[in-house]
Amino acid sequence: MQKRNFTAALLMAFTVTAIILCLFAFPHDGLQAALRGVSIWWDVLFPALFPFFVISEIMLGFGIVHFFGMLLDPMMRPVFRIPGIGGFVMAMGFAAGYPVGAKLTSQLWEQKLVNREEGERLVAFTTSSDPIFLIGAVSIGFFHDASLAMILAIAHYGGSVLIGLMMRFHGRKSLPTEQEIKSKGGVWKRAFEAMHSARINDGRPIGTLLSQSILQSLSLIFVIGGLVVFFSVVLEVLTAAKIMNAIYLLIASLLQITGLPHELSQAVMNGLFEVTLGAKAAGNAPVSLALSSKVAIGAFILSWGGMSVHAQIVSLLSHTNLRYLPFVTARFIHAFLSAAIVLVFWEPMQIFRESKAVFLPQYDSASPVLSYLRLMLPISGTVFLGAFCVIAGLFAAYSLLKLVYEKVGGTR
């Protein structure tokens, strides 16, 4: 065990030393990458994530999360093998994007509302891009085509739901978290009582709750910004030092095996480190390449999330007993699923591009902050409510299949 730890420490020390030497050798490239990282953080991540961080803290303090948990428990447990409170995390994760799902999951774990396996299932499929970034930054800003937003959304969020259904088999032998029911009344009465009880247990005055929510959210958003800048610089200096050439060749070979153009290898490499850089490279790929291939790679990058997002998730879960391996495995599967959905259903999904009903948001790339603030409420609200509709639809399908199974003589 000590030898293994020594080897890992030695490898880490070698990696850090190599990065420092590259920074000394290519200071201009590192500075430019740092400036791009700061721009991404300020223009995209801060306005998209900070309000949701504050809102999620306040909703936990007021017990609103517990209210939704009690309402959704009969649907979430049979479908995803997660307590009902996970339905709220799913909706917030889809509406606000990474790493909100992991942040809420860590808080639920602290309150003993989910166990380790349930938390790992929850983080695995609620870590997704927010719709404003998918529409405004990727579809319009990088691909310059708003009609691609629906295709990317179906591939990305559809893949997330499929991952959620797959992850229900993770930790099959673990016991579920028991739901505490103090009242024998209807579900709505129990939901309001759960909300009231959570608010009493929290006990913080409104002013204290608001100030602490802002302080904690600011601390987290600065950590996220630092990770984005760090991985942007690392990718740039390692590329300038030609260290990435071997990995580029490997990715190009894998792309050719799958039938995708090798010119997209740079986009994949960038996306492995930072999702924004990868999506931008995919959108700016040569016009001669098939659009379906570029969109598939864009969906792959969005679903993988980049090592920057992975580092954010690890930092948020560092104080819990949730493991990284189930998460990274789910990211790989999600990435390939999303790309496959684009390639397989590309022709049928062209109806979304041809239809006049395609949503065309007024996104101004010259003023990204104001654009995010203007679009945040309607788009994120729609996705938030849509997540609940998906949960209800899956539960209805589950109930129907269960009924059919029992009618034909099946047993529980």
C-alpha positions as CSV (number, residue, x, y, z in Angstrom):
1,M,0.0,0.0,0.0
2,Q,2.8,2.4,0.9
3,K,4.7,1.5,-2.3
4,R,1.5,2.3,-4.3
5,N,1.1,5.6,-2.6
6,F,4.8,6.4,-3.2
7,T,4.5,5.6,-6.9
8,A,1.4,7.9,-7.2
9,A,3.1,10.7,-5.4
10,L,6.2,10.3,-7.6
11,L,4.1,10.4,-10.7
12,M,2.2,13.5,-9.5
13,A,5.5,15.3,-8.6
14,F,6.8,14.5,-12.1
15,T,3.7,15.8,-13.8
16,V,3.6,19.0,-11.8
17,T,7.3,19.6,-12.5
18,A,6.7,19.1,-16.2
19,I,3.9,21.6,-16.2
20,I,6.0,24.2,-14.4
21,L,8.9,23.7,-16.8
22,C,6.4,24.2,-19.7
23,L,5.1,27.3,-18.1
24,F,8.6,28.7,-18.0
25,A,9.3,27.7,-21.5
26,F,6.1,29.1,-22.9
27,P,5.0,32.0,-20.7
28,H,3.2,33.9,-23.4
29,D,1.0,30.9,-24.3
30,G,0.3,30.3,-20.7
31,L,-0.8,33.9,-20.1
32,Q,-3.1,33.9,-23.1
33,A,-4.7,30.7,-22.0
34,A,-5.2,32.1,-18.5
35,L,-6.9,35.1,-20.0
36,R,-9.2,32.9,-22.1
37,G,-10.0,30.9,-19.0
38,V,-10.9,34.0,-17.0
39,S,-13.1,35.2,-19.9
40,I,-14.9,31.8,-20.0
41,W,-15.5,32.0,-16.3
42,W,-16.7,35.6,-16.2
43,D,-18.8,35.5,-19.5
44,V,-20.3,32.0,-19.2
45,L,-19.9,30.3,-15.8
46,F,-20.4,33.1,-13.3
47,P,-23.8,34.4,-14.6
48,A,-25.0,30.9,-15.3
49,L,-24.1,29.2,-12.1
50,F,-23.9,31.8,-9.3
51,P,-27.7,32.5,-9.1
52,F,-28.5,28.8,-9.0
53,F,-25.9,28.2,-6.2
54,V,-27.6,30.9,-4.1
55,I,-31.1,29.6,-4.9
56,S,-30.3,26.0,-4.1
57,E,-28.8,27.0,-0.7
58,I,-31.9,29.1,0.1
59,M,-34.3,26.3,-1.0
60,L,-32.5,23.8,1.2
61,G,-32.7,26.2,4.2
62,F,-36.4,26.7,3.6
63,G,-37.1,23.0,3.2
64,I,-38.4,23.3,-0.3
65,V,-36.1,20.6,-1.4
66,H,-37.6,18.3,1.2
67,F,-41.1,19.2,-0.1
68,F,-40.3,18.0,-3.6
69,G,-38.6,15.0,-2.1
70,M,-41.7,13.8,-0.4
71,L,-43.8,14.4,-3.5
72,L,-41.5,12.6,-5.9
73,D,-40.5,9.7,-3.6
74,P,-43.1,7.3,-5.0
75,M,-41.9,7.9,-8.5
76,M,-38.1,8.2,-8.1
77,R,-37.5,5.1,-6.0
78,P,-38.9,2.5,-8.5
79,V,-37.5,4.2,-11.6
80,F,-34.1,5.4,-10.5
81,R,-33.7,3.7,-7.1
82,I,-33.1,7.1,-5.6
83,P,-35.1,8.9,-2.9
84,G,-37.7,11.4,-4.1
85,I,-35.4,14.3,-3.1
86,G,-33.2,13.2,-6.0
87,G,-36.0,14.4,-8.4
88,F,-35.3,18.0,-7.3
89,V,-31.6,17.5,-7.8
90,M,-32.2,16.1,-11.3
91,A,-34.3,19.1,-12.2
92,M,-31.8,21.6,-10.8
93,G,-28.9,19.8,-12.4
94,F,-30.5,19.9,-15.8
95,A,-31.6,23.5,-15.5
96,A,-28.4,24.9,-13.9
97,G,-25.7,22.6,-15.3
98,Y,-22.6,21.2,-13.9
99,P,-21.6,21.1,-11.0
100,V,-24.9,22.0,-9.3
101,G,-26.1,18.3,-9.2
102,A,-22.9,17.3,-7.3
103,K,-23.2,20.3,-4.9
104,L,-26.8,19.4,-4.0
105,T,-25.9,15.7,-3.7
106,S,-23.1,16.4,-1.3
107,Q,-25.5,18.5,0.9
108,L,-28.0,15.7,0.9
109,W,-25.3,13.2,1.9
110,E,-24.3,15.5,4.8
111,Q,-28.0,15.5,6.0
112,K,-28.1,11.7,5.6
113,L,-30.9,11.9,3.1
114,V,-29.0,9.7,0.6
115,N,-26.4,7.0,1.2
116,R,-23.2,6.4,-0.8
117,E,-24.7,4.3,-3.6
118,E,-27.7,6.6,-4.0
119,G,-25.4,9.6,-4.1
120,E,-23.2,8.0,-6.7
121,R,-26.2,7.2,-8.9
122,L,-27.5,10.7,-8.5
123,V,-24.3,12.5,-9.4
124,A,-23.7,10.2,-12.4
125,F,-26.8,11.3,-14.3
126,T,-27.5,14.8,-13.0
127,T,-24.1,16.2,-14.0
128,S,-25.0,17.9,-17.3
129,S,-24.7,21.1,-19.2
130,D,-27.1,23.9,-18.6
131,P,-29.5,24.7,-21.5
132,I,-28.4,28.3,-21.8
133,F,-24.8,27.2,-22.4
134,L,-26.0,24.5,-24.8
135,I,-28.1,27.0,-26.8
136,G,-26.3,30.3,-26.4
137,A,-22.7,29.4,-26.3
138,V,-22.5,26.1,-28.2
139,S,-25.3,26.1,-30.8
140,I,-25.2,29.9,-31.6
141,G,-21.8,31.0,-30.4
142,F,-19.7,28.1,-31.6
143,F,-21.7,26.4,-34.3
144,H,-23.6,29.6,-35.4
145,D,-26.8,27.6,-35.9
146,A,-29.6,27.9,-33.3
147,S,-31.5,25.0,-35.0
148,L,-28.9,22.6,-33.7
149,A,-29.9,23.3,-30.1
150,M,-32.8,20.8,-30.1
151,I,-30.6,18.0,-31.6
152,L,-27.9,18.6,-29.0
153,A,-30.5,18.8,-26.2
154,I,-32.1,15.5,-27.2
155,A,-28.7,13.8,-27.4
156,H,-27.3,15.3,-24.2
157,Y,-30.3,15.2,-21.8
158,G,-31.7,12.0,-23.4
159,G,-28.3,10.4,-22.7
160,S,-28.5,11.6,-19.1
161,V,-31.8,9.9,-18.5
162,L,-30.5,6.7,-20.0
163,I,-27.5,6.9,-17.7
164,G,-29.9,7.3,-14.8
165,L,-31.8,4.2,-15.8
166,M,-28.5,2.2,-16.2
167,M,-27.2,3.4,-12.9
168,R,-30.2,2.0,-11.0
169,F,-28.3,-1.3,-11.2
170,H,-25.3,0.2,-9.5
171,G,-24.9,-1.0,-5.9
172,R,-27.9,-3.4,-6.3
173,K,-27.1,-5.1,-2.9
174,S,-27.1,-1.8,-1.0
175,L,-30.0,-1.0,1.3
176,P,-32.1,2.1,0.3
177,T,-32.3,5.2,2.5
178,E,-35.5,4.9,4.6
179,Q,-38.0,7.7,4.3
180,E,-39.2,9.1,7.6
181,I,-43.0,9.6,7.5
182,K,-44.4,11.3,10.6
183,S,-47.9,11.7,9.3
184,K,-50.4,9.3,7.9
185,G,-52.2,12.0,5.8
186,G,-52.0,12.5,2.1
187,V,-48.8,13.0,0.1
188,W,-49.4,16.8,-0.1
189,K,-49.8,17.1,3.7
190,R,-46.7,15.0,4.3
191,A,-44.8,17.1,1.8
192,F,-45.7,20.4,3.6
193,E,-44.9,18.8,7.0
194,A,-41.5,17.7,5.7
195,M,-40.8,21.2,4.5
196,H,-41.8,22.7,7.8
197,S,-39.7,20.3,9.8
198,A,-36.7,20.9,7.6
199,R,-37.1,24.7,8.1
200,I,-37.4,24.3,11.9
201,N,-34.3,22.1,12.0
202,D,-32.3,24.6,9.9
203,G,-33.3,27.4,12.2
204,R,-31.3,30.2,10.5
205,P,-33.0,33.6,10.2
206,I,-33.7,34.7,6.7
207,G,-30.9,37.4,6.7
208,T,-28.3,34.9,8.0
209,L,-29.5,32.2,5.5
210,L,-29.2,34.7,2.6
211,S,-25.7,36.0,3.5
212,Q,-24.3,32.6,4.1
213,S,-25.8,31.3,0.8
214,I,-24.0,34.2,-1.0
215,L,-20.7,33.7,0.8
216,Q,-20.7,29.9,0.2
217,S,-21.7,30.4,-3.5
218,L,-19.0,33.0,-4.1
219,S,-16.4,30.6,-2.5
220,L,-17.5,27.8,-4.8
221,I,-17.7,29.9,-7.9
222,F,-14.1,31.1,-7.4
223,V,-12.9,27.5,-7.0
224,I,-14.6,26.6,-10.3
225,G,-13.0,29.6,-12.0
226,G,-9.6,28.6,-10.7
227,L,-10.0,25.1,-12.0
228,V,-11.1,26.4,-15.5
229,V,-8.1,28.7,-15.7
230,F,-5.7,26.0,-14.5
231,F,-6.8,23.4,-17.0
232,S,-6.9,26.0,-19.9
233,V,-3.2,26.8,-19.1
234,V,-2.2,23.2,-18.7
235,L,-3.7,22.2,-22.0
236,E,-2.2,25.2,-23.9
237,V,1.4,24.8,-22.6
238,L,1.4,21.0,-23.0
239,T,0.2,21.5,-26.6
240,A,2.9,24.2,-27.2
241,A,5.5,21.8,-25.9
242,K,4.3,19.1,-28.4
243,I,3.7,16.8,-25.5
244,M,0.2,16.2,-26.7
245,N,1.2,15.0,-30.2
246,A,1.1,11.3,-29.3
247,I,-2.4,11.7,-27.8
248,Y,-3.5,13.6,-30.9
249,L,-2.4,10.7,-33.1
250,L,-4.2,8.2,-30.8
251,I,-7.4,10.1,-30.9
252,A,-7.2,10.6,-34.7
253,S,-6.8,6.8,-35.1
254,L,-9.8,6.1,-32.9
255,L,-11.9,8.7,-34.8
256,Q,-11.0,7.0,-38.1
257,I,-12.0,3.6,-36.7
258,T,-15.4,5.0,-35.9
259,G,-15.7,6.7,-39.3
260,L,-15.4,10.2,-38.0
261,P,-12.9,12.7,-39.6
262,H,-9.5,12.8,-37.9
263,E,-9.6,16.6,-38.2
264,L,-11.8,16.6,-35.1
265,S,-9.0,15.2,-32.9
266,Q,-8.0,18.6,-31.6
267,A,-11.6,19.3,-30.5
268,V,-11.7,15.9,-28.7
269,M,-8.4,16.6,-27.0
270,N,-9.5,20.1,-25.9
271,G,-12.8,18.7,-24.7
272,L,-11.1,16.1,-22.6
273,F,-9.6,18.9,-20.6
274,E,-12.2,21.7,-20.8
275,V,-15.7,21.5,-22.2
276,T,-15.9,25.1,-23.5
277,L,-12.6,24.9,-25.4
278,G,-13.6,21.5,-26.9
279,A,-17.0,22.6,-28.0
280,K,-15.6,25.8,-29.5
281,A,-13.0,23.7,-31.5
282,A,-15.7,21.4,-32.7
283,G,-17.9,24.3,-33.9
284,N,-14.9,26.0,-35.6
285,A,-13.8,22.8,-37.4
286,P,-13.4,23.1,-41.2
287,V,-16.7,23.7,-43.0
288,S,-15.9,20.8,-45.4
289,L,-16.4,18.3,-42.6
290,A,-19.9,16.7,-42.2
291,L,-22.0,18.7,-39.8
292,S,-23.3,15.5,-38.2
293,S,-19.8,14.6,-37.3
294,K,-19.1,17.9,-35.7
295,V,-22.3,17.9,-33.8
296,A,-21.7,14.4,-32.6
297,I,-18.3,15.4,-31.2
298,G,-19.9,18.5,-29.7
299,A,-22.4,16.2,-27.9
300,F,-19.6,13.9,-26.8
301,I,-17.7,16.8,-25.3
302,L,-20.8,18.2,-23.5
303,S,-21.6,14.9,-22.0
304,W,-18.0,14.1,-20.9
305,G,-17.7,17.5,-19.3
306,G,-13.9,17.9,-19.4
307,M,-11.3,17.3,-16.6
308,S,-12.1,20.8,-15.3
309,V,-15.7,19.7,-14.5
310,H,-14.4,16.4,-13.1
311,A,-12.1,18.3,-10.8
312,Q,-15.0,20.5,-9.6
313,I,-17.0,17.3,-8.9
314,V,-14.2,15.7,-7.0
315,S,-13.6,18.9,-4.9
316,L,-17.4,19.0,-4.0
317,L,-17.5,15.4,-3.0
318,S,-14.1,15.3,-1.2
319,H,-15.8,15.4,2.2
320,T,-18.2,12.6,1.4
321,N,-17.6,8.9,0.9
322,L,-18.8,9.0,-2.7
323,R,-16.4,7.4,-5.1
324,Y,-15.0,8.9,-8.4
325,L,-14.9,5.7,-10.4
326,P,-18.7,5.3,-10.8
327,F,-18.9,9.0,-11.9
328,V,-16.1,8.8,-14.5
329,T,-17.5,5.5,-15.9
330,A,-20.9,7.1,-16.3
331,R,-19.3,10.1,-18.0
332,F,-17.6,7.9,-20.6
333,I,-20.8,6.0,-21.3
334,H,-22.8,9.2,-21.4
335,A,-20.4,10.8,-23.9
336,F,-20.5,7.8,-26.3
337,L,-24.3,7.5,-25.9
338,S,-24.8,11.2,-26.8
339,A,-22.6,11.0,-29.9
340,A,-24.3,7.8,-31.0
341,I,-27.8,9.4,-30.6
342,V,-26.7,12.3,-32.9
343,L,-25.2,10.0,-35.6
344,V,-28.0,7.4,-35.5
345,F,-30.9,9.8,-35.4
346,W,-29.4,12.6,-37.4
347,E,-31.7,12.3,-40.4
348,P,-35.0,12.0,-38.4
349,M,-34.0,14.9,-36.2
350,Q,-33.6,17.2,-39.2
351,I,-37.3,18.0,-38.7
352,F,-36.2,20.2,-35.8
353,R,-34.0,22.2,-38.1
354,E,-36.5,22.6,-40.8
355,S,-39.5,23.4,-38.6
356,K,-40.4,27.0,-38.2
357,A,-41.1,26.3,-34.5
358,V,-37.5,25.9,-33.7
359,F,-36.6,28.1,-30.7
360,L,-34.4,31.0,-31.8
361,P,-33.2,32.9,-28.6
362,Q,-32.0,36.4,-28.9
363,Y,-28.5,35.7,-27.8
364,D,-25.9,38.5,-28.4
365,S,-22.4,37.1,-28.4
366,A,-21.0,40.6,-27.9
367,S,-22.9,40.8,-24.6
368,P,-22.8,37.3,-23.1
369,V,-23.5,38.3,-19.5
370,L,-26.7,40.2,-20.3
371,S,-27.8,37.5,-22.7
372,Y,-27.5,34.8,-20.0
373,L,-29.4,36.9,-17.5
374,R,-32.2,37.6,-20.1
375,L,-32.6,34.0,-21.1
376,M,-31.9,32.3,-17.8
377,L,-35.4,32.3,-16.3
378,P,-37.5,31.1,-19.3
379,I,-35.1,28.5,-20.6
380,S,-33.9,27.1,-17.3
381,G,-37.5,27.2,-15.9
382,T,-38.7,25.2,-18.9
383,V,-36.0,22.6,-18.4
384,F,-36.7,22.5,-14.7
385,L,-40.4,21.7,-15.3
386,G,-39.5,19.4,-18.1
387,A,-37.4,17.3,-15.8
388,F,-40.4,16.7,-13.6
389,C,-42.5,15.8,-16.7
390,V,-39.8,13.2,-17.7
391,I,-39.9,11.7,-14.2
392,A,-43.7,11.4,-14.3
393,G,-43.6,9.9,-17.8
394,L,-41.0,7.3,-16.8
395,F,-43.0,6.4,-13.7
396,A,-46.1,6.0,-15.9
397,A,-44.2,3.7,-18.3
398,Y,-42.8,1.8,-15.3
399,S,-46.3,1.3,-13.8
400,L,-47.7,0.2,-17.2
401,L,-45.0,-2.3,-17.7
402,K,-45.4,-3.6,-14.2
403,L,-49.1,-4.0,-14.7
404,V,-48.7,-5.9,-17.9
405,Y,-46.1,-8.1,-16.3
406,E,-48.4,-9.0,-13.5
407,K,-51.3,-9.6,-15.8
408,V,-49.4,-12.2,-17.8
409,G,-48.6,-14.1,-14.7
410,G,-45.3,-12.5,-13.5
411,T,-44.4,-12.2,-9.9
412,R,-42.8,-9.4,-8.0
